[in-house]
Amino acid sequence: AQGLEEKKQILYLLGPVGGGKSSLAERLKSLMQLVPIYVLSANGERSPVNDHPFCLFNPQEDAQILEKEYGIPRRYLGTIMSPWAAKRLHEFGGDITKFRVVKVWPSILQQIAIAKTEPGDENNQDISALVGKVDIRKLEHYAQNDPDAYGYSGALCRANQGIMEFVEMFKAPIKVLHPLLTATQEGNYNGTEGISALPFNGIILAHSNESEWVTFRNNKNNEAFLDRVYIVKVPYCLRISEEIKIYEKLLNHSELTHAPCAPGTLETLSRFSILSRLKEPENSSIYSKMRVYDGESLKDTDPKAKSYQEYRDYAGVDEG
């Protein structure tokens, strides 16, 4: 949002199986639905790639005027115009007043500014899953390189000004990932036909397990991608109280919500699970470490107990 280097990188959730990566992704997508976006419209038709109204202005010619008169910073004018908008502008004779701006609420169900893509195998997945392809039915009326003959069905097309989730990204063929390089760094990418570049100004959210990441990272051919990935680690929960809440949520969403459960069952199960995830500390009990992680103070009961930060520093970044 601040326009820093993270804006040009893929937000990558890395963690073990069942750590909550998919739940975090679903939560981010649901939050995206709470804030509207503004999209160009022409002749009653909304832009298929969610063109931002500022794409009509030239940064070199109009930036100074917009900043002086309307207080719009220059950094907001970096978005290119889509082929759809360029064709409409040509039809209007360069008159931008014939465009309309519509307020649109992102939607997961209608795939407005929120898209999700999953890896396929080598034989049935190509870059059209991300960038779209020509709509064969429209070739009766338009030339093959006409913007109106293009089907803007790719995940990057639908997720402009929003969020695109790429599930198990590094399981996809490497050639499928190439459009992500320019989409993140330059804010645009090429389609599959001879149309001009398409804009992308949104978040690319990816997640996978550690084994896929290690395999991908160790391949020297993937260095271009490694620079464009911002890793957020999603480890297992290490607090008893939070682990109990997870179990309660799972029970409440199942038919066992009214089943009898002995007192202390969930707490005992949580303690066992947390102990299996902790690294054995030096000169201290792992049981004390578990209690300190849960927010307890053991200064009076266990003289060997250390502070939370000391335990974390010794365990390293891979704990959990």
PECOR-V762923 format. One record per backbone hydrogen bond with DSSP energy under -0.5 kcal/mol. NH is the residue of the N-H (numbers start at 1). CO is the residue of the C=O. If there is no record, write none. Layout:
nh,co
NH,CO
NH,CO
//
This chain:
nh,co
7,4
8,5
9,6
10,228
11,9
11,204
12,10
12,230
13,11
13,206
14,12
14,232
15,208
19,16
24,20
25,21
26,22
27,23
28,24
29,25
30,26
31,27
32,28
33,29
33,30
34,31
35,32
37,104
39,102
40,51
41,100
42,45
45,42
47,40
50,47
55,52
56,53
57,54
59,57
62,58
63,58
63,59
66,62
67,63
68,64
69,65
70,66
71,67
72,66
73,71
76,73
77,74
78,75
86,82
87,83
88,84
89,85
90,86
91,87
92,88
93,90
94,89
95,92
96,94
98,95
99,96
100,41
102,39
104,37
104,102
106,35
106,104
107,112
112,107
113,111
113,158
115,163
117,165
119,167
125,121
129,126
130,127
131,127
132,128
133,151
135,149
136,134
138,135
139,136
140,137
141,138
142,138
146,143
149,146
150,147
151,133
152,150
153,151
155,129
156,130
157,130
158,154
159,155
160,157
161,201
162,159
163,113
164,203
165,115
165,163
166,164
166,205
167,117
167,165
168,207
169,166
169,207
171,168
172,169
176,173
177,173
177,174
178,174
178,175
180,177
181,177
181,178
182,178
183,179
184,180
185,181
186,182
187,182
188,182
189,198
195,193
198,189
200,187
203,162
205,164
205,203
206,11
206,204
207,166
208,13
213,209
214,210
215,211
216,212
217,213
218,214
219,216
220,218
222,219
223,220
225,222
226,222
227,223
228,225
229,226
230,10
231,229
232,12
234,14
236,320
243,239
244,240
245,241
246,242
247,243
248,244
249,245
250,246
251,247
252,248
253,249
254,251
257,254
258,255
259,256
265,262
268,264
269,265
270,266
271,267
272,268
273,269
274,270
275,271
276,272
277,273
277,274
278,274
289,285
290,286
291,287
292,288
293,289
294,290
295,292
296,291
298,296
302,298
305,302
311,307
312,308
313,309
314,310
315,311
316,312
319,316
320,277
//
